[in-house]
C-alpha cells in the first residue's frame, strides 16, 4: 500500500479526534489532545516497519 494512503488513513481521524478532545477536555488538560497525534505516528511507523519486514520475508522465500 502506498505510504501516502496510510498516512491519510491515520491523519484524518487523528485530526478529528484531536479537535474533539480540545473542546471536551478542560483547559488544564488540553495538552492531552496531542496524544492521538503521537499515537498515530507510532502506529504509522510500526505499520511501515511491519510491511517492510513482510516484504523482506517474501523476497527471502523466492
Residue pairs with C-beta under 8 A, 6 or more apart in sequence:
1 51
3 48
6 44
6 47
6 48
7 44
10 40
10 43
10 44
11 40
14 36
14 37
14 39
14 40
17 36
18 33
18 34
18 36
18 37
19 33
21 32
21 33
21 35
21 36
22 30
22 33
25 32
25 33
